[in-house]
Amino acid sequence: MGTEVSIFPNSEMESYYQEPKEVFAEDHCDVRFEGPHIVVSYLGESGHVVYSGSEVGPGHYKLTAEAVSGRATLHRFDDSDNRLEGSWVEAGAKGMWRIFLSDKP
């Protein structure tokens, strides 16, 4: 029996930056679930960013991204929900993010 893999290569990410001034941004991202693990990748200002982590409770994930000194949380109510929401910290900056999962081309 293998680990279930779900891939959402055409997801949309909304990010809210708290400081130095309030900023809202939208980007494309790829999301991959592999059993209890999650990987979120996107093209950031400084290049390719990869957040990865594991489920710490049903639908609750903790992630890190070494390239940007980042740590984050994401929450999903159930497997049929196409939305993830959470918070992030990168090199002293803080904010929130929301991802709308999509596997449509």
C-alpha positions as CSV (number, residue, x, y, z in Angstrom):
1,M,0.0,0.0,0.0
2,G,1.6,3.3,-1.1
3,T,1.3,6.8,0.2
4,E,-1.5,8.8,-1.3
5,V,-0.2,11.8,-3.4
6,S,-2.3,14.8,-4.4
7,I,-0.8,17.5,-6.7
8,F,-2.2,20.9,-7.3
9,P,0.1,22.5,-9.9
10,N,-2.0,25.6,-10.7
11,S,-2.9,26.9,-7.3
12,E,-3.4,30.6,-6.5
13,M,-1.7,32.1,-3.4
14,E,-2.8,35.3,-1.7
15,S,-0.3,36.9,0.7
16,Y,-0.8,39.7,3.2
17,Y,2.4,41.4,4.4
18,Q,2.1,43.1,7.8
19,E,5.2,45.3,7.7
20,P,6.8,47.7,6.8
21,K,3.5,48.7,5.2
22,E,0.4,46.6,4.6
23,V,0.7,44.9,1.2
24,F,-1.4,42.3,-0.5
25,A,0.0,40.1,-3.3
26,E,-1.3,37.3,-5.6
27,D,0.9,34.6,-7.1
28,H,0.7,31.2,-8.6
29,C,2.0,28.2,-6.6
30,D,2.3,24.4,-6.7
31,V,1.0,22.4,-3.8
32,R,1.8,18.7,-3.2
33,F,0.4,16.5,-0.4
34,E,2.2,13.2,0.1
35,G,0.6,11.4,3.0
36,P,1.2,13.7,6.1
37,H,3.7,15.9,4.2
38,I,3.1,19.1,2.3
39,V,5.2,21.1,-0.1
40,V,4.3,24.6,-1.4
41,S,6.6,26.1,-4.1
42,Y,6.4,29.4,-5.9
43,L,8.6,31.9,-7.6
44,G,9.4,34.7,-5.2
45,E,11.3,38.0,-5.6
46,S,14.6,36.3,-4.9
47,G,13.9,33.1,-6.9
48,H,12.3,29.8,-6.3
49,V,10.9,29.3,-2.8
50,V,9.9,25.9,-1.3
51,Y,8.0,25.6,2.0
52,S,7.8,22.0,3.2
53,G,6.5,20.4,6.4
54,S,4.2,17.9,8.0
55,E,0.8,17.5,9.5
56,V,0.8,18.2,13.2
57,G,-2.9,17.4,13.6
58,P,-5.8,16.7,11.2
59,G,-5.5,19.4,8.5
60,H,-2.9,21.5,10.4
61,Y,0.6,21.8,9.0
62,K,3.8,23.4,10.1
63,L,6.3,24.3,7.3
64,T,9.8,25.8,6.9
65,A,11.7,27.3,4.0
66,E,15.4,27.5,4.5
67,A,16.1,29.7,1.5
68,V,14.1,32.6,3.0
69,S,14.6,31.7,6.7
70,G,10.9,31.1,6.7
71,R,8.4,29.3,8.9
72,A,4.7,29.0,8.4
73,T,1.4,27.3,9.2
74,L,-1.4,26.2,7.0
75,H,-4.8,24.8,7.9
76,R,-7.3,22.9,5.8
77,F,-10.7,21.8,7.2
78,D,-10.9,18.5,5.3
79,D,-9.6,16.9,2.1
80,S,-12.5,18.2,0.1
81,D,-11.8,21.8,1.0
82,N,-9.9,23.6,-1.8
83,R,-8.5,26.3,0.5
84,L,-5.6,26.5,2.9
85,E,-5.0,29.4,5.3
86,G,-2.3,30.3,7.7
87,S,0.5,32.6,8.7
88,W,4.2,33.0,7.9
89,V,7.4,34.7,9.1
90,E,10.3,35.3,6.7
91,A,13.5,37.0,7.8
92,G,11.7,39.2,10.3
93,A,8.7,40.0,8.0
94,K,5.3,38.6,9.1
95,G,2.0,38.0,7.3
96,M,-0.8,35.7,6.4
97,W,-1.5,33.6,3.4
98,R,-4.4,31.8,1.7
99,I,-4.0,29.2,-1.0
100,F,-6.8,28.1,-3.4
101,L,-5.9,24.6,-4.6
102,S,-6.3,23.8,-8.3
103,D,-5.2,21.0,-10.6
104,K,-6.8,22.6,-13.7
105,P,-4.5,23.6,-16.5
